[in-house]
């Protein structure tokens, strides 16, 4: 079946613009995670959802970052007033059940964000 | 709270073995191992849930020493396809089911 998909795959924007990154999880997956991955580094947790409820947003760097998953499926990560330091690969992952301990996270291909 | 992986990089010849370690300063509830090839998404290898648990996956296996708060990934008789960056993701007790990933170990297998 289809894996996790993300769009756009590449996004170039100017400093100060808002961007919206979309994640489409594997069908039926309850949990959805957002990560940021710098070159040569491991994924860095941003936030996650169980169904439509945002369970933890402690990894969001500041209040310019927000995420939603209104119907418990597709999720959008929004970055307002982008800055050059926001440039990174943004990855989404989903898992079938709610609890990380016992379940596999499947990663999407990511959105490469470049802020000029 | 980020786990520490060692070594940072390792180069092998096909058929050789390697061990990658992942250590945490906090008590761990689970350890997840992933492999990522250049330009691709991380791919799941295995989860270890209990202290002392060992799992195998073809010629790749892992152990979890809960007391020492560390996990090790063992790659035996390495193949060219094993090349990539290996990440451990650790779930700390009370962390609300979040994974924290290490910086990765770059494994290169040469013919």
HADDOCK unambig.tbl for C-alpha pairs under 7 A between the chains (distance, minus, plus):
assign (segid A and resid 41 and name CA) (segid B and resid 103 and name CA) 4.82 0.50 0.50
assign (segid A and resid 41 and name CA) (segid B and resid 104 and name CA) 6.55 0.50 0.50
assign (segid A and resid 42 and name CA) (segid B and resid 87 and name CA) 6.59 0.50 0.50
assign (segid A and resid 42 and name CA) (segid B and resid 101 and name CA) 5.47 0.50 0.50
assign (segid A and resid 42 and name CA) (segid B and resid 102 and name CA) 5.72 0.50 0.50
assign (segid A and resid 42 and name CA) (segid B and resid 103 and name CA) 4.84 0.50 0.50
assign (segid A and resid 42 and name CA) (segid B and resid 104 and name CA) 6.07 0.50 0.50
assign (segid A and resid 43 and name CA) (segid B and resid 101 and name CA) 6.06 0.50 0.50
assign (segid A and resid 44 and name CA) (segid B and resid 100 and name CA) 6.86 0.50 0.50
assign (segid A and resid 44 and name CA) (segid B and resid 101 and name CA) 6.77 0.50 0.50
assign (segid A and resid 45 and name CA) (segid B and resid 100 and name CA) 6.77 0.50 0.50
assign (segid A and resid 99 and name CA) (segid B and resid 97 and name CA) 6.18 0.50 0.50
assign (segid A and resid 100 and name CA) (segid B and resid 97 and name CA) 5.22 0.50 0.50
assign (segid A and resid 100 and name CA) (segid B and resid 98 and name CA) 6.88 0.50 0.50
assign (segid A and resid 101 and name CA) (segid B and resid 30 and name CA) 5.75 0.50 0.50
assign (segid A and resid 101 and name CA) (segid B and resid 49 and name CA) 6.96 0.50 0.50
assign (segid A and resid 101 and name CA) (segid B and resid 97 and name CA) 6.69 0.50 0.50
assign (segid A and resid 104 and name CA) (segid B and resid 44 and name CA) 6.94 0.50 0.50
assign (segid A and resid 107 and name CA) (segid B and resid 41 and name CA) 5.97 0.50 0.50
assign (segid A and resid 107 and name CA) (segid B and resid 42 and name CA) 6.23 0.50 0.50
assign (segid A and resid 108 and name CA) (segid B and resid 41 and name CA) 6.20 0.50 0.50
assign (segid A and resid 109 and name CA) (segid B and resid 40 and name CA) 6.48 0.50 0.50
assign (segid A and resid 109 and name CA) (segid B and resid 41 and name CA) 5.23 0.50 0.50
